[in-house]
Amino acid sequence: MQSNCSINKSLSRQIPSSTNSLSTGSLPPGRSFQKRTLSCQQSRRILYKQNRRSRVVSCSLQQTNNHSMPAINMSHRLITLATCNLDQWAMDFEGNLRRVKESIQIAKDRGATYRLGPELELPGYGCEDHFQELDTVEHCWECISELLRGDLTDNIVCDIGMPVIHRGVRYNCRVFLLNRKIVFVRPKLSMADDGNYRESRYFKTWKRLRYVEDHMLMTAIADITGQRSVPFGDGALVFRDLALAPETCEELFTPAAPHIFLALSGIEVFSNGSGSHHQLRKLDQRLDLMRGATRKCGGVYMYANQQGCDGNRLYYDGCACIASNGEFIAQGSQFSVNEVEVVTATVDLDEVVRYRGVMSSLQEQASKAEHVPTVYVDWAACLPKDTERLPSQPIEVRYHDPEEEIALGPACWLWDYLRRSGASGYMLPLSGGADSSATAAIVGCMTQLVTKAVDAGDKLVEADARRVGQYKEGEKIGTPQELANRIFTTVYMGTVNSGSATKDRARKLAKQIGADHLDVKIDIVIDAMAKLFEMITGKAPRFRADGGSNAENLALQNIQARLRMVLAFFLAQLMPWVRDRSGFLLVLGSANVDEGLRGYLTKYDCSSADVNPIGERTSNIPSSLARLQGLPKV
């Protein structure tokens, strides 16, 4: 089935907010007094629920122009929507396309007619300066051509994130596919340039607000679709029975967010393909904004995100979700080792109209608002009238405790990094102190997440675990402790000055996690270094307790710390060989951010490692993390 797409480049083609008639009937005793004592928002919600029960709101959307676009069919508009978390990898076009295809197929299998994907899902969000290479954009179009050739886009709107060069300018775009056609390309309006974001280094914003023009397709795409050009700009899609428009990631956080103006234009479904990384409690802000957007303006808000490590230091924390009229009706996981997670919900679009119908202020503002241009697609998105599917009901939003976020985010990142690095596991110098114990606890969380996914039947996670853990054919992946013994080695490197308490804590913790633990005395190496120094200079340094100076004492302490680093890397290279396995181990560091900011550390000691999972955590976090995991108090 091919779509018939047309565009009105002026602002005359629009779907204005409807004029609604409302009949409430008589109020029960005491209702008028209660209504006066409630806030405006509470009163509005009570009135909305009354009307929803009695179904006495009469609504219609009318066109106010002479164009041929038909009015939206307002009868029984149930639609199944799909959004997703994808574990994309920067510049992995083949793998990224595979995951995009899988998410589309899952959405189709669940009866969805609209699938939303994360921001820049085809190249991966973290390509950095590779975005400035023309090959990156061309490879994305090659992925689009693969999606268009088959039947994957038949009868489903696929909202894909990728870079597009338009009139010589590179934009961060949403590309809409339907029935083997490209129906619309929408560039991002606001860039994220704070914190870890540097989007304006790679892309420019679309500055011609509420304006749509033609984008000429490259020959390879035009040969597949039969289209020479497609609509490009700041607009909305209107189907026979649905009005839909996107905003991208940062736009949700801006003061003049696009969804406000879209709601005043009668748009019912807002979609947000995002590339948002994890920050402590950032999810609360995201969900509050989505809840507030649909509570104030009505409508359905969809959110998609990347999930996992895509090659750099950031972890994208997923949590794809769908909200409707101020309440969430679907939510995905925030922390997961799965590569593809699709979240679906069925919504009654007429409930959006009813919700807005009791909001006099919204109708008043909509009646004088400047509307967005629309691209009309002659295709029905909603379910058949005889469907037995029911609308999804509100759910209670799931939030993690701060300590859980601190543990689960780095744990998921570590697994992604490990399985894609070619390494055979991790090596950690475990002193028994708070910092190294917290790092070990994070690895313990990682093995628990992996074995949980394996037990749940995730074949891809199982394949990665077998490869990294070097399981033989027929061997079963057992408990988290069994997996940890294969991929996690800890080493306690003590001296004659080390106490028994730290040694016992390190041993107990390693046993609880299941790590392959080594107990090493490094005095012989320290003595060898001291004798080498004496042979070179003729002087023997002493600790302060033995009558040495501050310089001697500090030098001897530092050489202990640095020798631990050297030994850790030496063991990391050879321990797989010792255990008759291939590969190498990545060394984990355990220096917290306070030590780095204050300079309270020895250079090239435990602060020197391949990966430091707690490098951005303050000194008080590791202890609370250890308590959360039920580990020995340190």
N, C-alpha and C positions, 0 to 999 in steps of 0.2 A: 504494500500500500504506500503510495507516494503522497507526501504532504503538498498542499498548495499554499505557498507562502507569499504574502504581499506586505508591503510597508508603506506607510504614509510618513514622509520625512518631516512634514510640518507637525504642528501640535494639535491639528484638528482631529486626528484619529485617536480617540480616547474612550475610556470607560469611566464616566463620572460616578461618584457615589450616588446611590439610589435615594430617592425620596420615599420614606417609609411611613406607613400609617400604623398606629399603635392603639390597640384597645386592651385595656388592662382589666376591665370589669370592676366590681366593687371589691374593696380591700377588706380583709377580715378584721374583726374587732381588735383595736390596739395597734393595727399596722401603721396608721397614719402617725401615731405618737412615736412608734419605734423608728419609722423612717426619718422623722425630724431629728432624732437624737443620733443617728448614724452619720458617718462621713459621707461625702459625695460618692466616693468610690464604692463604699459598702452598699449604699442605696442603689447604685447602678447595678451591682452584682445581684442584689436581691430581686430587682425588677427583671433583670435578664433571666434569672432562674425561674421566676414566675411565668414569664412568657415562653420559656423553653418547655415547661410542663404543659401549659395550655395551648401552645402552638398557635397564638393569635397574632403574631407579627406578620404583616403582609409586605413583601419586598419585591422589587423588580429593578433590574438594571436596564437602562434605556440608552440607545445611542442618540447623540445630539447633532449628528452630521448627516450628510447625504451620501456617504460612501456605502459600499456594498457589504461591509462587515456585518454579519448577523449579530443579533443580541445574544448574550450568553444564555444558554438553556438553564433555567433555574429549578428544574424539576428533578428531585432525587439525585443530588450530586454527591455521591460517595466516590472517593478516590483513594487508592493505596499509594503511598509515597515511600521512597527508600533513600536512606542516606548511609554513609559508611565510614569506618576507620580503615585506612590502608597503611601498611608498613612499607612505604616506598624507600628507595635507595637512590641517592643522587647519581645521575647519569646512567642508571641501569635501565635503559629503555626497554629491553626485552623483558626483564623481570617486572618492571612497572606496568607494562602493557598487559602482561599475564594477570596481574592482580586486578587491574581495571576490568578486564574481560570477566574475570571470575565474579567480581562484585556485580556487574551488570547482569550476568546470568542468574545469580542468586536472587537479585531483585525481580527479574522476570518470573522466575519460578514461584515467587511469593505473590505474584499478581500485581506488582507495582507497574505504574505507567510513567513514573518519573524517578530517575536515579540521580542523586547528587554526589559528586566526588570532591576530594580535598583540593586545596589550592595547589596549582602547579604539579598535579599528580603524575603527569607523563614524564617530565624530566626529573622530578624530585625537587623539593623546596630548597635544599641546601646546595645547589650547584655553584653558588657564589659567582666568581668571574667567568665560569663556563657559560653563564647566560649571555655574555658578550660575544660568544662565538656563534657564527651563523649556523654551524653544524647542529648546535643544540636545538634551534628552532626548526631546522629542516627535519631532524630526527623525530620531533614531535608531530610534524605533519605526516611523516611516514607512519607513525602510530595511528593517527586519525584515519589514514587511508586503509589500514588494516581493519579498523572498527567499521568502516563504511562498506567494505567489500562483502562481508558476510551478512547474516540475518540478525546479528546481535542487536542492532538498533531498530529492528522492526517492532512497531507498536509500543515503543518506550522512548521517552525523551531522556537522552543521556547528556548530562551537564558535566563537561570535562574541563579541567584546569590545565592551561599551558600558555607559554609565551607566544605572542603573535606580533609580527612586524607589519604595521599599517602606515602607508605613506612615508616609509623610511624610519618610523619611530617604533621602538620595541615596547609593547604593553603586556602587562600581566592580565590574562583574559580568561573568560568563561566561554567555551565553545559548545553550542547546543546542537545535538544530533538527533534526527528522527527519521525513521524509514529511509535510511541510506542517503539522507540529505543533511546539509548544514543549514539550520534555520536562523541562527542568530549568533553573533559574536559580541560579547559585552566586556569592555576593558575596565580595569580597576580605577576607581575615582580617588582613592586616598591611599598613600603609601605608609608603611610602618617603618619608621626610622629611629626609634628609640630603643634602648636596651641592646639586645643582640641583633636587632633588625637593621638592615642596610638596603632596603628595597629600592630607593631612588638611585642607588649606584648602578642598578641593572635595568630599571624600568622607569617610565614616565607616566604620570597620571593623565587620564582623559579629561581635558578641561572644558570641553564643549558640552556642558550639562544639558540634559533633555534634548539631545540632538543625535540623530542617526543618519548615517550615510552608507554608501556602498563600499565593500571591501572586495577587491579583485582576488579571486582564488588562483593559486598556482596551477599550472597546466595539469600536473599529475592528479590533483584533487578534482579539478573541473572535469577531467575525462571520466572519473568514477561517478560523480554526482550529476553531471550534465548541467551544472550551474556555472555561470561565468563570474557572478558576484553574489555576495550575501550581505544582509544588514549588519552594520557595525556601529556601536555607540552606546549611549546611555538611554536605554529603553526597556520595554517589557514585552513579554510574550502573551498573546491572547489566543486561546483555543476556543472551540465551540462552547465549552462548558467550564473553562478555567482561565483565570488571569494570574500570571506568575511572573516574578521578576527577581533577579539576583542582587545581592550585595556581597562583597568579598572581604573576609577576615577583618582587617583594621576598620572598615567602614562601620561595622557594628559599634565600635568604641568611640566614634567621632560624635561631637555634640549635635551636628545636623546630620544624623544618620539617614541614609537613603530610604530605609523602610518607612520613615515618617511620611515622606512625600509620596511614596508608593501607595501607602495606605489611603492617603487622601485622593489618590487617583483610582481607587477601587480595586487595587491589586489584592488578591486573597492569599497567595502563598509567596513567602519570602524565602529565598535559599541563600545559604552562606557557606561556600567552600573555603575552608580555612587551612592555614599552615601555622598553627599556634603551638608553641613549645610550653613545656611545663614550668611553672613557677608556683611556689608555695601559695595555696589558696586562690590561685588565678581562676580556677574553675568556678568558684563562687561568684566572681565578678561576671564571667561569661554567662552563666545561667541566669543571674539576676537581670542582666541586660535583655536577654531573650524573653524572660518572663515579663519584664516590664514593657517591652515592645509590643507583645501581643495582648497584654492586659490593657494598655492605654489605647492602642489603635485597633485591636482585634486582628484576626488573621492567623495563619499557620506559619511558624518559623522553623526552618530545617537547618541543621548544622552538621557539616562533615569536617573531618580533620585527619591529618596524618597521625600515625601512632608508631612510636619506636625511634630508633636512631637511624638517621638517613646518611650517616657518614661523617658528621661533625660532632661537636661537643654537646649538642642539644638533644633533649628527649621530647618528642611530640606526644601529647598525652590524650589523644583521641577524644572520647566521650561524645561521639555523634549522638544527636538527639533531635526530637521533634516536639515543639510546643504549639498549643492551640488555645487561643483566647485566654491567655494568662496561666495555663496549666500545662505541665509536661505530660505527654502521652507515650513517649518512648525514649529510652536512654541506653547507650552502649557503654562499654567498659572504658575506664580511664587508663588503667594499666593492664597490659596483656602482652603475651608473647605470640599471639596469633597474627598472621599476616593480613587476613581479610576478615572484617566483621561488618555485616550488613544489618542495619536497624530499619524496620518497617513499621508503618502505622496506617490505619485507615481513618480518614477524617470526613466529616460531613461539611462540605463547603457552605451549605445553606446556613449552618450554625454561625459561620463568620458573618454572614449578612444579618442574621438575627441579632447577634451580639452588637454589631455596629448600629443596628436599627434603634436601640434604646439610648444611643449616645448622641444627644442633640448637638453638643459642641463639635463633635467630629463631623457630623453632617453639615453644620454651618461652615466650618473651615473648608471642608471638601468642596462645597458649592462655589467657593471663590478661589480655589487653589489652581496653580498652573500645573497642568497634567503632563505626564510623561508620554512620549511617542510610543506607539505600540506596533509590534509586528504580528500580524494575524496569521494563524496557522489553521487551515481548514481540517481539523482532526479532533476527535472526541477523546478526552483523557480520562473521563470518569468511568466507573464501573457500570455495567448494564443495569437497567432498572429492576430486573428480576434477580439480582444478586442476593445471596443469603448472608453476605458478610456484614458485620456490624461495626460501627465506629469504635475505635480504640478508646479505652477509658483512661482518666487521669491516673498517674502513678506518683509514688513518693520518690523524690529525687534522692539518689545515693551520693553521699559525700564521704570521703576518707578523712580520718583524723590526720593532723599534721605529721605525726610520727609515721603513719602508714604511707603518706605521700613521700616522705624522705626515704623510706625503705624501698617502696615498690618502684618508684621512678628510676632510680639508679640501677635497681635489679633488672628491670626490663631493658634498659640501655646496655648493661653489661652483656646480656644474652645476645642481643642484636650484634654488638661489636664482636663478640667472641665467635659467633657462628659465621660471620662474614670476613673475619680476619685471617682464617687459615690456621689459627693457633689451636693447641690441644687442651688448653685450660688456663687457669690463673695460678700464680704464685704470690703468697702474701707473707712478708715478715710479720709474725704475730708475737707481739711483746707481752700481751696480757693487759695492756692499758686500754683506756676508753676508745681512742681513735682507731687503733688496729682491730679492736674487738667489734666496733661498729662496722668497719669495712668487711670483716668476716661475716657479720650478720646479714649484710646486704647480699653477699654471695649465697648465703643460706636461703634467703628469700628467692633468689634467682632459681636455684635448683628446685625449690618447692613449686614455683610457677611453671617450670618446664615439665616436671612430672605430672602436675595437675592437668596440663594441656594434653600430655600423652595419654593419661587415663581417660580424658574426655574424648579421645579418638582423633585428635588433630594429627594427620599423617605427615604433614610437612614438619611440624615441630618434632615428631618422632624421628623423622629422617635426619634432621639436623642433630638431634641428640645422639643418635647412633653414630653419625660421622664424627662428631667432636669427641664423644666418649669412646670411640673405637670399639664398639660392640661387635662381637662375632655374629655370624648368621645364626639365628635361632636363639640368641641370648635376649632375655627380656630386660627392659628398662624397669628397674625396681623402685625403691623408695628414694626420696630426695637425698638421704644420706649415702645410698649406694652410688648415685650419680655424682655426688660431691666427691666421693673417694676417687673417682676416675678423672675429674676435671679440676680439682681444687687441691693445691698443696700448700700447707702452712709450715713455717719453720720458726722455732724459738731459738734465737741466737743469744745465749747468755755468756756471762763471764763469772769470774770468782766474786765479783762485786754484786751480782744479781741476787735478788731475794727469792725465796721459795714460793712466795705468794703469787707473784706474777707468772712464774713458771707453771704452777698448778692451774691458774686461771686459763692460761693459753691451752694447756692440755685438755681441760674439761670442755672448753668452748669448741676446740677442733673436733673432739669426740662427738659433741652434741650435733654439730653440723654434718659430720661425716668426713671431714677433710683427711687427706693423707698427711699426717703430722710428723715433723722432724724436730728432734731436740738436739741442738748443736752447741758445743762449747767452742768459742772462738778465741780463747786466750792464747793458743799457740800461734795464731795469725797475728794477734796484737804484739805478742812478744817478738815475733820475727821482724815486724816493722820497727819496733823500738831498737832491736839489735842492729838492724840495717842503718838506722839513723846514727846510732853510736859508732858504727864502723865508718860512716861517712864523715862525722863531725868530731868524733872523740869524746862526745858528751852524751850522758844517759838521762833523758827526761824522767821526772818523777811526779806522781800525783801530789796534790796539796797535803793529803793526809800523811804522806811520807816525807814531807818537808820541801816539796817542790813549789815553784812560783806559780802565779796565776797563769802565765803564758804556758808553762809546762803542763799544768793541769788541764787547761782548755784544749791544748793540742792533743793530749792523750784521750780526752773524751771525744773529740771530733773524729779522731782516727778510728775509734770503735764504731761510731755511727756510719762512717764512710765505708769501712770494711764490711759492715752488714749489707750495705747496698751492693757492693761488688760481689759478695757471696750470694746474694739473692738472685742477681742476674746470671751468675755462674750455674746455680742450681736450676734456674728456670730453663736454661738451654739443655741441660743434661738429664734432668729427672725423668722425662719421657723415655730417654734411652735406657736409663737404669731400670725402668719398669717394662722394658721390651715393647715400647710403643714409639710411634713416630711423632714428629712435630716438635713444638716448643711451647713454653708457657709464657703468658704475659704477666709482668710484674705489677702488682697493685701497690699504690702508695696510700698513706694514711695521714697526711698532713692537713689540718683543718684551715679554714680561711683566716682565723685570727692569728695563727702562727705566721702565715704568709704576709699579712698586712703589717704585723709588728716586727717582722724579721726574727722572730723567736724560733729559729730552726737552724740546723746545720746544713749548709749547702751540700748537695749530693749525698744525702742520707735517705730516709724514708720519703722525703719530699721528691726524690728523683725516681720515677717509675714510668711504666708505659701508660697506665691509667690511674687516676686518683678519684675514686667515687665520692669522697667527702671533701673535695677541694674547695667547694663553695659553702660548706656548712660551718657554723660557728662552734666554738668549743663546748657549749652546753648541749648540743644536739646528740652527739654520740652516746652519752649516758642515757638519755631518754629513749633513744632507739634501742639500746641494749635491753632496757627494761620492757619495752614493747614486745620484743622477741622472746622474752622469758629467758634471757641469757644470764650467766653468772654476773653478779654485781661487780663492777670494776671502778 
